[in-house]
Structure formats: structure tokens, C-alpha cells
Amino acid sequence: MIESKLLQSGLTKIAGVDEAGRGACAGPLVVAAVILKDITDAKLAKVRDSKELKPGMREELFEVIVDLAHDYSIIEISAAEIDVIGLHKANLEGMRRAINALEVEPEYVLTDGYEISGLGSESLAIWKGDQVAISISAASILAKVYRDRIMINLDRQYPGYHFADHKGYVTRTHERSLNELGVTAIHRKSYANIQALINK
């Protein structure tokens, strides 16, 4: 694992950062940052990229990660803000906010895919980091579970859109709901498919 070399260098406060909801056209972008107390803890053995885990296991590991975290933060960037600043900038800004929200200052930051400028700590962007760095994998689980819970709550606020099922991603069910019921306040209006519906 990537963190091994950092640990050998004497660094112990290693933050992993990842997001959930980048590809969705509804709901917020959620970014999590986490510093694990001990990345070699056996209780973390099942931690991996959230996309490789079933929902029940993600929920279980969410609690494990929170319990074994030296510190963690989870932030949301709304659909409205994404529309104003753009998805990529929202992603970078979300990672920056999540890191800055940590009460424990990390000695090193590992991010999934994108380099983040302006941090107070050294950092490294890792392609497919959620598959090779346990800190990033843990952050991916926190972000995914937190966002799924948000979308399940939004499903109750917006009946007929089935947000609890597709979590705001583009599916046939979601497209059918959009065509029948229209665009909501939580849809990302800068996205091409949503723009097309607005401009109909």
C-alpha cells in the first residue's frame, strides 16, 4: 500500500481524500477526508474502493472507519454551486474544504486522481488512488455512504424520482421521471441532459 513508504519515513498523520457523486446529475457532490489511527489495524482489512463493496458492507465499514479515525471530515457541495463554478472546480474545492475541515493537521495528504494546490501539507495525487491507498479507500466509503443517505432522504422529499434507487445518476428510471415530472431544485442544471430538458 502507498502509505507504507510514508510510515517508514516517520509520517503517521496521513490523510486520504475522495469524493462521491461526481457522475450524478442530481444531488450534491460529497467529499470526505480521513486520517486513520493505524492503517494496519485488522479491522480495516475489508476496506477498499467503495465501488467494489455492497451497500451493507459499506455501511458496516463506515462505522468501523469513523471509530478508527484519528480525525475525519465530510463536506457537501450543492448542485447549485456545481452549476456556478463547474464540476471539476467543485471537485478540487471540495477536497480542499474537506482537508481544511480536519481538526488534526495532516502531515501528508493523498488525493484520488487530482492534485490539490494551496494545502498546508505535502500531498500526492494518485491515479485510481481508492484502489491502492487504504486512506483514500476509507475516504471513498465515508463519502459514498454519506451521499447515499442524503439521496435516500431526498427520495422522500421528491416522490416519484426514485433517488433512493439510482442516487441521482443517469438511468432509464431517472430519465423517465425527469420526462414525466420535470427538473427539480437538486438537479445540476449545467449538465447537458438537464439543460436539454430545460430548453425543451
Buried (B, 14 or more C-beta within 10 A) or exposed (E): EBBEEBBEEEBBBBBBBBBBBBEBBBBBBBBBBBBBEEBEBEEBEEBBBBEEBEEEBBBBBBEBBBEBBBBBBBBBBBBEBBBEBEBEEBBBBBBBBBBBBBEEEBBBBBBBBBEBEEBEBEBEBBEEBBBBBBBBBBBBBBBBBBBBEBBEEBBEEBEEBBBEEBBBBBEEEBBEBBEEEEBBEBBBBBBEBBEEBEEE
